[in-house]
């Protein structure tokens, strides 16, 4: 019989992230290698990455990364896109065929700009129009799935171990100021290409270790505002919550963290009056967006990252610094791969957001 300490029981899934506060570009090689020491946290049913600043030549256009089941699905989706967008460039995403990644769908990318005539007719700003496009394709177009839709950024994911997924997508050929990564260990949802992390909408992406036990309440609330959770995993709802709170409700990152990892009422009541009133207001206005269950997440966005644990800190997360670089990972071992001499290594408290932003004017 094996005893405690003789067998490793990982807390499911691995996350990793890095960002240069000076906006310096780093290839995807380091973030890919950071996932190797956390291999036991994955089971080969999903791996993925998001890179920010990787498309400088097309930074003014939305980059749609899309999976298609077949050519017929691709043609149907392209016909729909042409009704509302100028397609500036259309091409397959470069891949490296490796034996570890199988059952590969059609993987395509489109650099697009919403047609101003369509925006005027619908009276929508371009971000809302893009978000609605992504949600409609993912929920209504069978065999098509937009898995990345921001400007000057992109997500890359597949069924496989993350280090293999990085090689598959040739991430060493991309350079960005920020990267996030995920190795999946699904427990009650299927392992499929669309179910791998990151999940994103516009430039917001989420990688997540844990389980959202409040998923059904979160989903019911967010779907009242036009979002559709159709990708068979609880993490999808976190990306939509971030978009809803940050873009549509104009909350700050700190306020958003206070909604999804809200402190207990006993803590709220013990705070100074102004802070207590603010937190009480957020809890009362957005009660259905509180995420319950164990989680550690990294939210990527244009110009920065936010790392956050559940309020009880039921999942591990470590943060470190080195010069202008900032790192986040499930384990310190992953950070040591990216930065062997990393300093100020610490574990944030439960519910405490750690926010890193590129210096103003650096990008």
Protein Blocks (a to p, Z undefined) as FASTA:
>chain_A
ZZehiaccdeehiadddddfklpacdfklmmmmmmmmmmmpgoiaccdddehklmmlmmb
ccdddddfblklmmmmmmmmmmmpccfbgcdddddddfklghiacdddddddddfklmmm
nopafklmmmmmmmmmmmmmghiacfbfcehiacdddeddfklmmmmnopmlpccfbdcd
dddddfkbccdfklpccddehjbccddedddfklmmmmmmmmmnopacfkopaklmmmmm
mmmmmmmnopafklmmmmmmcccfklmmmpcfklmmmmmmmmmmmmmlpcgdjddddddd
ehiacddddfkopaccddddehjbccddfbfklmmmmmmmbghiacddehiacdddddeh
kZZ
